[in-house]
Amino acid sequence: MRNDKQVNYIWNRYNALRGYTAQSELQVALFLLKKTKDEFLLSSRKPTEQKAYELMLSISNSYGMKNPYPDSKTFFGAFMAMDDEDIDWEMVMASADPKGMFYIPKVLITEFEKHFNPNTKMVLIPEAEKFVPYLTELVTRHSDCEFFITTMNSVSKVLLDEMFKEYVNVIVEQTSIYEYEFSARKFDLILAVPIFGARERREDNGDFICREYEMIAVENLLLHLNSSGVLVIVLPARITFAAGSIKDLREFIQGMYKLEEIAELPTGIFSSTAIKTYMFTITTGRTEDVMIKRYDAASSNIKKNGINELVLIDDTFVMLEELLEMGYWNVDHIFAMVDEDWQHYQNSSIKKEELGNVAEVFRGKTINKKDDNGSFGVVNISNLNDYDIDYAGLDYIEEEERKVANYLLRDGDLLLPARGTAIRIAIYQEQKYPCIASSNIIVIRPNEKLLLGTYLKIFLDSPLGNKVLAGKQQGTVVNNISYKDLKTLEIPLPRVDEQKVIAEEYEMERSRYVESIRLAEGRWTEVMGRLQKTIMNVKQ
């Protein structure tokens, strides 16, 4: 285990080089400097500026590296400033540009390591630079295994070679897990955190189901498992809910392999991204029962303290038949299914109906240009309060009526965000001017003969209603709700007269609540004003 003194030593070496080369080239600069010094030590020759510079150029050419030093004088200055001690190349990789690199936190590597067992012999760690500064420790602890370590970066390949040149059980190769047949080997264990959020591949991708890099990675790595191999891979939340080719990939995985576990990781576990991620454990065999876990951070202030410990806060399992019926791997929905309130609701004799059968559900209109003098008010997410709407803060547009006719809001329409971090459901009240909702809002227009809007809001705002909605939410950082999915949401549907009793009591008590708040705020303002005047009138 490295201590703070060793870490500071690496930074001191970097600081010594900062005046001689660019920040982005420090790794190469330090490597060439060290190799040049080693050559002179071996030959016992006395270095001169020209000889040292020429030797460095020869070494950079042999490794296919671009010379980071502008001239011989600059290089020789760095050469004379650096000592001859050995360098911890893993710390060099971890310290070169911490803000620009994607590193895997130690707490996640600890979870990865739990998958080693006595039968683990061949291990693949792709894009290994993400595992520093814990990679050599991991390899050392499992010295009875053979490690195949890959990188796509030529400089990282050189540094990894230096890190593991004394390890007989490690092979380092420069290759890409996003290319078909990147290796001819099969593995007992693969540990991977592929690229997140990159643009789709533009070139022909006939070898794989999806075009997204992270989806290519999971499919490709599965092809490199041996007959009893295990893939442990972290993927963004998109894999759990997206339609199209990603849905095809989910069906391929659960049909051709054994999906063992889906573990929801805390948001912010990776310091360089806030993307919501899940850790998947997939083996060869057939999917049966899938373990579902949800982890949270032990620390409450993730931004300040990071995540040093994962706490299991919930777990359950789901059967293959249930996954097939759902068509996705929505963890919130799965946990909702085993919730006691949910089960009681599902098993009760209460009449239920899909929302789409008793209400219109549609998305608002895309707004291209605002006009402060426009004729139509536009309700945005920012205008939605917990019950009502901030009409004073509306945007406006000018548009031909025929183009917005299908989007005009009616009294009693329910509005909720199609995307965002919080769900606020407001009821629209008809204004003196026509209004529409923006495309970030879903409009629910109840059939008043069957469903009352106020009753529906009461249900959706309830703990059970929140769980029902959560089952329809999709997203990575920001939750999304599809209006099409919302149509399939099952709601309890008593007779309209029974709904009316509930709605009227709600409206009456809410009016009392609002009036009580208004009076209390008025009294508070009056008292504070009087006390402040008293202070000003106190005689000195």
C-alpha positions in Angstrom: 0.0 0.0 0.0 1.4 3.4 -1.0 1.6 6.1 1.6 1.3 9.9 1.3 5.0 10.3 1.2 5.2 8.1 -2.0 2.3 10.0 -3.6 3.9 13.4 -2.8 7.2 12.1 -4.3 5.5 11.5 -7.6 3.9 14.9 -7.6 7.3 16.4 -6.8 8.8 14.7 -9.9 5.9 16.1 -12.0 6.4 19.6 -10.5 10.1 19.4 -11.5 9.1 18.7 -15.1 6.4 21.4 -15.4 8.8 24.0 -16.6 10.2 21.8 -19.3 7.1 20.3 -21.1 3.4 20.6 -21.5 1.0 19.2 -18.8 -0.6 16.8 -21.3 2.8 15.3 -22.1 4.2 14.8 -18.6 3.8 11.0 -18.7 5.8 10.7 -21.9 8.3 13.3 -20.7 9.0 11.4 -17.5 9.2 8.0 -19.2 11.8 9.2 -21.8 13.7 11.0 -19.1 13.9 7.8 -17.0 14.9 5.6 -19.9 17.6 7.9 -21.0 19.0 8.1 -17.5 19.0 4.3 -17.2 20.9 4.0 -20.4 23.7 6.3 -19.2 23.8 4.5 -15.8 24.2 1.1 -17.6 27.0 2.3 -19.9 28.7 4.5 -17.2 29.1 7.2 -19.9 29.2 10.8 -18.9 26.1 12.6 -20.3 26.4 15.8 -22.3 23.6 17.9 -23.6 23.9 16.6 -27.2 24.5 13.0 -26.4 21.6 12.8 -23.9 19.3 14.5 -26.3 20.2 12.2 -29.2 19.8 9.2 -27.0 16.4 10.4 -25.9 15.3 10.9 -29.5 16.4 7.4 -30.3 14.4 6.0 -27.4 11.3 8.0 -28.4 11.5 6.7 -31.9 11.9 3.1 -30.8 8.7 3.4 -28.7 6.8 5.4 -31.4 6.5 8.4 -29.1 6.5 12.0 -30.0 9.3 14.0 -28.4 7.7 16.3 -25.8 10.8 18.5 -25.3 11.2 21.6 -27.6 15.0 21.4 -27.8 18.2 19.8 -26.4 18.7 22.5 -23.8 15.2 22.1 -22.3 15.6 18.3 -22.1 19.1 18.4 -20.6 17.8 20.8 -17.9 15.1 18.3 -17.0 17.7 15.5 -17.2 20.0 17.2 -14.7 17.1 18.2 -12.4 15.8 14.6 -11.9 17.4 12.0 -9.6 18.1 8.4 -10.5 15.7 6.6 -8.2 13.1 4.1 -9.4 9.7 5.4 -10.4 6.3 4.0 -9.4 4.8 3.9 -12.9 1.3 3.2 -11.6 1.3 6.4 -9.5 2.6 8.2 -12.6 -0.5 7.0 -14.5 -2.8 7.9 -11.6 -1.3 11.3 -11.0 -0.7 12.7 -14.5 -4.0 14.4 -15.1 -6.6 13.4 -12.4 -9.3 15.7 -13.7 -9.1 14.5 -17.2 -9.0 10.7 -16.4 -11.8 8.3 -15.6 -10.7 6.3 -12.6 -12.5 3.4 -10.8 -12.9 4.1 -7.1 -11.3 1.6 -4.7 -14.7 0.7 -3.2 -15.8 -0.6 -6.6 -12.6 -2.6 -7.1 -13.3 -4.2 -3.7 -16.7 -5.3 -5.1 -15.0 -6.6 -8.2 -12.6 -8.6 -6.2 -15.3 -10.6 -4.4 -15.8 -12.5 -7.7 -12.4 -14.2 -7.5 -12.7 -17.8 -6.4 -10.4 -20.9 -6.3 -11.4 -21.8 -9.9 -10.4 -18.3 -11.3 -7.3 -18.7 -13.4 -7.6 -16.5 -16.4 -8.6 -12.9 -15.8 -9.2 -10.0 -18.3 -9.0 -6.4 -17.2 -9.7 -4.2 -20.2 -8.9 -0.4 -20.2 -6.7 -1.1 -17.3 -5.5 2.5 -16.7 -8.9 3.1 -15.1 -7.9 0.7 -12.3 -4.9 2.6 -11.1 -3.6 3.1 -8.5 -5.0 -0.2 -7.3 -4.1 -2.4 -10.2 -0.8 -3.9 -9.1 -2.2 -4.5 -5.6 -5.1 -6.5 -7.2 -2.7 -8.5 -9.4 -0.3 -9.2 -6.5 -3.1 -10.4 -4.2 -4.1 -13.0 -6.9 -0.6 -14.1 -8.0 -2.0 -17.6 -8.8 -4.1 -16.1 -11.7 -3.0 -15.2 -15.2 -3.9 -11.6 -16.1 -4.6 -10.3 -19.6 -4.5 -6.5 -19.3 -5.5 -4.3 -22.2 -5.5 -0.6 -23.1 -6.3 1.3 -26.3 -3.7 4.0 -25.6 -0.1 3.6 -26.8 1.4 5.6 -23.9 -0.6 3.6 -21.4 0.6 0.4 -23.0 4.3 1.5 -22.5 3.6 2.4 -18.8 1.7 -0.8 -18.1 4.6 -2.7 -19.6 6.9 -0.9 -17.2 4.5 -1.6 -14.3 4.4 -5.3 -14.9 7.8 -6.1 -16.4 8.7 -8.3 -13.4 5.3 -10.1 -13.3 5.4 -13.4 -15.1 1.6 -13.8 -14.8 0.7 -10.6 -16.7 0.3 -10.0 -20.4 -0.3 -6.4 -21.6 -1.7 -5.7 -25.0 -2.9 -2.7 -26.9 -6.3 -3.6 -28.3 -10.0 -2.5 -28.1 -12.9 -4.3 -26.6 -15.1 -2.5 -29.0 -13.7 -4.4 -31.9 -14.8 -7.9 -32.8 -12.3 -10.7 -32.0 -10.0 -8.3 -30.0 -8.6 -11.4 -28.4 -8.5 -15.1 -29.1 -8.5 -16.0 -25.4 -11.4 -17.0 -23.2 -11.5 -16.0 -19.5 -12.8 -17.2 -16.1 -13.3 -13.6 -14.9 -13.7 -10.3 -16.7 -13.8 -7.0 -14.8 -14.9 -4.0 -16.9 -16.0 -0.4 -16.8 -16.4 0.6 -20.5 -16.8 4.0 -22.1 -19.9 5.9 -21.0 -21.8 8.5 -22.9 -19.7 8.5 -26.1 -21.3 9.1 -29.4 -22.4 6.0 -31.3 -20.0 4.4 -33.7 -20.5 5.8 -37.2 -18.8 3.0 -39.1 -20.6 -0.3 -40.1 -21.3 -2.3 -37.0 -22.7 -5.5 -38.3 -20.9 -7.6 -35.7 -22.9 -6.2 -32.8 -26.6 -5.6 -31.9 -26.1 -2.0 -30.8 -24.0 1.0 -31.9 -23.3 2.4 -28.4 -19.8 1.7 -27.1 -20.9 0.4 -23.7 -23.4 -1.9 -25.3 -20.9 -3.2 -27.8 -18.5 -3.9 -24.8 -20.9 -6.0 -22.9 -21.9 -8.1 -25.9 -18.3 -8.5 -27.0 -16.9 -9.4 -23.6 -19.6 -12.1 -23.1 -18.3 -13.8 -26.2 -14.9 -14.1 -24.4 -16.2 -16.0 -21.4 -15.1 -19.6 -21.1 -17.6 -22.4 -20.2 -17.9 -21.3 -16.5 -16.7 -17.6 -16.9 -18.1 -14.6 -15.1 -18.4 -11.0 -16.5 -18.7 -8.2 -13.9 -19.4 -5.0 -15.7 -20.6 -1.5 -14.8 -23.1 0.1 -17.3 -25.2 3.2 -17.4 -28.9 3.0 -16.5 -29.8 3.2 -20.2 -29.2 -0.6 -20.5 -32.1 -1.2 -18.1 -34.9 0.7 -19.9 -34.1 1.8 -23.5 -36.1 0.4 -26.4 -35.0 -0.6 -29.9 -31.6 -2.3 -30.3 -30.8 -2.0 -26.5 -34.0 -3.9 -25.7 -32.8 -6.6 -28.2 -29.5 -6.7 -26.3 -31.3 -7.3 -23.0 -33.3 -10.1 -24.5 -30.1 -11.6 -26.0 -28.3 -11.5 -22.6 -31.2 -13.0 -20.6 -31.8 -15.6 -23.3 -28.3 -16.7 -24.1 -26.5 -16.2 -20.7 -27.3 -16.3 -17.0 -28.1 -12.8 -15.7 -27.2 -13.3 -12.1 -27.3 -9.9 -10.5 -28.2 -6.3 -11.1 -26.8 -3.9 -8.5 -27.8 -0.2 -8.4 -24.8 1.9 -7.5 -25.0 5.3 -5.8 -25.1 8.3 -8.1 -21.7 10.0 -8.0 -19.7 6.9 -7.4 -17.4 8.0 -10.3 -16.0 11.4 -9.6 -15.8 12.4 -13.2 -19.5 11.8 -14.0 -22.9 11.8 -12.4 -24.4 9.2 -14.7 -26.5 6.6 -12.9 -24.8 3.2 -13.1 -25.5 -0.4 -12.4 -23.1 -3.3 -11.8 -24.1 -6.5 -13.6 -22.9 -10.0 -12.9 -23.4 -12.3 -16.0 -22.2 -15.9 -16.4 -22.7 -18.7 -18.8 -25.8 -20.7 -18.4 -29.5 -19.9 -18.4 -31.2 -16.9 -16.6 -33.5 -18.1 -13.8 -33.8 -15.9 -10.7 -32.0 -12.6 -10.9 -30.7 -11.0 -7.7 -31.6 -7.3 -7.5 -29.6 -5.0 -5.1 -29.5 -1.4 -4.2 -26.4 0.2 -2.7 -26.0 3.6 -1.1 -23.0 5.5 0.1 -22.0 5.3 3.8 -21.1 9.0 3.7 -23.8 11.6 3.4 -21.6 14.2 1.7 -20.5 12.3 -1.4 -19.2 15.4 -3.2 -16.8 16.2 -0.3 -15.9 12.8 1.1 -16.4 10.6 -2.0 -17.7 7.0 -1.6 -15.4 4.8 0.5 -18.0 2.2 1.5 -21.1 0.8 -0.1 -24.1 0.0 2.1 -26.7 -2.5 0.9 -30.0 -0.9 1.6 -32.4 -3.2 -0.3 -32.3 -6.5 -2.1 -34.8 -8.9 -3.7 -35.0 -11.2 -6.7 -37.0 -11.4 -9.9 -37.7 -14.5 -12.1 -37.0 -14.7 -15.8 -40.7 -14.9 -16.6 -41.3 -11.6 -14.8 -38.4 -10.0 -16.7 -39.9 -11.2 -20.0 -43.3 -9.9 -19.0 -41.9 -6.4 -18.1 -39.7 -6.2 -21.1 -37.1 -4.1 -19.2 -34.9 -4.3 -16.1 -36.3 -1.3 -14.2 -35.0 -1.7 -10.7 -37.5 0.7 -9.2 -40.3 -1.3 -10.7 -38.9 -4.6 -9.4 -38.6 -3.3 -5.9 -42.1 -1.8 -6.1 -43.4 -5.3 -7.1 -42.2 -6.8 -3.8 -43.3 -3.8 -1.7 -46.0 -4.8 0.8 -48.2 -1.9 -0.1 -47.8 -2.7 -3.8 -48.6 -6.4 -3.2 -51.6 -5.5 -1.1 -52.8 -3.2 -3.9 -52.2 -5.7 -6.6 -54.0 -8.5 -4.7 -56.9 -6.4 -3.5 -60.4 -6.5 -5.0 -60.2 -2.8 -5.8 -61.3 -2.1 -9.3 -58.3 -1.0 -11.4 -58.0 0.5 -14.9 -55.2 1.5 -17.2 -55.0 5.3 -17.4 -55.1 5.3 -21.2 -58.6 3.8 -21.0 -60.1 6.6 -18.9 -58.0 9.6 -20.0 -56.2 11.2 -22.9 -52.4 11.3 -22.3 -50.2 13.4 -24.6 -47.0 15.3 -24.7 -46.9 19.1 -24.9 -45.7 21.0 -27.9 -42.2 21.8 -28.9 -41.6 25.6 -28.7 -39.0 27.1 -31.0 -39.4 30.8 -30.4 -40.8 32.8 -27.5 -42.7 36.1 -27.9 -43.4 38.2 -24.9 -46.3 39.7 -26.8 -47.7 36.4 -28.0 -51.3 35.3 -27.7 -50.7 31.8 -26.2 -49.3 31.1 -22.7 -46.8 28.3 -22.4 -46.6 26.2 -19.2 -43.0 24.9 -18.5 -41.7 22.6 -15.8 -40.5 25.6 -13.8 -44.2 26.8 -13.6 -45.4 23.7 -11.9 -46.0 23.8 -8.2 -47.1 21.0 -5.9 -50.7 21.8 -6.7 -51.2 24.8 -8.9 -49.4 26.6 -11.6 -47.4 29.9 -11.6 -49.3 31.6 -14.3 -47.5 35.0 -13.8 -44.3 33.3 -14.8 -45.5 31.8 -18.1 -43.7 32.3 -21.4 -45.7 33.3 -24.5 -45.6 32.5 -28.2 -47.3 33.8 -31.3 -48.6 31.0 -33.5 -51.4 30.2 -35.9 -54.3 28.7 -33.9 -54.6 25.7 -36.2 -51.0 24.7 -35.3 -51.7 24.7 -31.5 -55.4 23.6 -31.5 -54.5 20.0 -30.5 -52.4 21.2 -27.6 -54.7 23.8 -26.0 -55.2 23.1 -22.3 -58.6 22.6 -20.7 -59.8 23.3 -17.2 -59.0 20.3 -15.0 -56.0 18.9 -17.1 -53.3 17.3 -14.9 -49.7 18.4 -15.8 -46.6 16.6 -14.8 -42.9 16.8 -15.9 -41.9 14.4 -18.6 -38.3 14.6 -17.3 -36.6 16.0 -14.2 -35.4 15.1 -10.7 -38.8 15.6 -9.0 -42.4 14.9 -9.9 -44.8 17.7 -9.2 -48.4 17.3 -10.4 -50.5 20.4 -11.0 -54.1 20.9 -12.1 -54.6 23.5 -14.8 -57.3 26.2 -14.2 -58.7 27.9 -17.3 -57.2 31.4 -17.8 -58.5 34.5 -19.7 -56.0 33.6 -22.4 -55.4 30.2 -24.1 -52.5 28.1 -22.8 -50.5 25.1 -24.0 -47.9 22.9 -22.3 -44.3 22.7 -23.5 -42.8 19.4 -24.8 -41.3 18.7 -21.3 -44.7 18.3 -19.8 -47.2 15.4 -20.1 -50.9 16.3 -20.1 -53.5 14.0 -18.6 -57.0 14.9 -19.6 -59.5 12.7 -17.6 -62.7 11.4 -19.1 -64.9 13.1 -16.4 -67.6 10.5 -16.8 -65.1 7.9 -15.4 -62.3 9.8 -13.7 -61.9 13.1 -11.8 -58.6 15.0 -12.1 -58.4 15.9 -8.4 -59.0 12.3 -7.4 -56.2 11.2 -9.8 -53.8 13.7 -8.3 -54.5 12.5 -4.8 -53.7 9.0 -5.8 -50.5 9.9 -7.7 -49.3 12.1 -4.8 -49.7 9.2 -2.4 -46.8 6.8 -1.4 -48.4 4.1 -3.4 -49.0 6.4 -6.4 -45.3 7.4 -6.2 -44.3 3.8 -6.4 -46.6 3.2 -9.4 -45.1 6.2 -11.1 -41.5 5.1 -10.2 -42.2 1.9 -12.1 -42.7 4.0 -15.3 -39.7 6.2 -14.8 -36.6 5.8 -16.9 -33.4 7.7 -16.9 -29.7 8.0 -16.0 -29.1 11.3 -14.2 -32.5 12.7 -14.9 -35.7 10.6 -14.7 -37.9 10.4 -17.8 -41.5 9.3 -18.2 -42.9 8.4 -21.5 -46.5 9.4 -22.1 -47.0 6.1 -23.9 -45.8 4.2 -20.8 -48.0 6.4 -18.6 -51.0 5.2 -20.5 -50.4 1.7 -19.2 -50.3 2.8 -15.6 -52.9 1.1 -13.5 -55.0 3.2 -11.2 -57.7 2.3 -8.6 -61.0 3.3 -10.1 -64.0 3.5 -7.8 -67.3 5.0 -8.9 -67.3 8.7 -9.9 -69.6 9.6 -7.0 -67.1 8.0 -4.6 -64.2 9.8 -6.3 -66.2 13.0 -5.9 -66.5 12.6 -2.1 -62.7 12.1 -1.8 -62.0 15.1 -4.1 -64.4 17.5 -2.3 -62.9 16.7 1.1 -59.4 17.2 -0.4 -60.4 20.6 -1.9 -62.1 21.8 1.3 -59.2 20.8 3.6 -56.6 22.2 1.2 -58.5 25.6 1.2 -58.4 25.6 5.0 -54.7 24.7 4.9 -53.9 27.5 2.4 -55.9 30.0 4.4 -54.2 29.0 7.7 -50.8 29.5 6.1 -51.9 32.9 4.8 -53.1 34.0 8.2 -50.0 32.7 10.0 -47.7 34.4 7.5 -49.7 37.7 8.0 -49.4 37.5 11.8 -45.7 36.7 11.6 -45.1 39.7 9.3 -47.1 42.0 11.6 -45.2 40.8 14.8 -41.8 41.1 13.2 -42.6 44.6 12.0 -43.8 45.7 15.4 -40.8 44.2 17.2 -38.4 45.9 14.8 -40.1 49.3 15.3 -39.8 48.7 19.1 -36.1 48.2 18.8 -35.7 51.4 16.9 -37.7 53.3 19.5 -35.7 52.1 22.5 -34.2 55.0 24.4 -30.4 54.9 24.7 
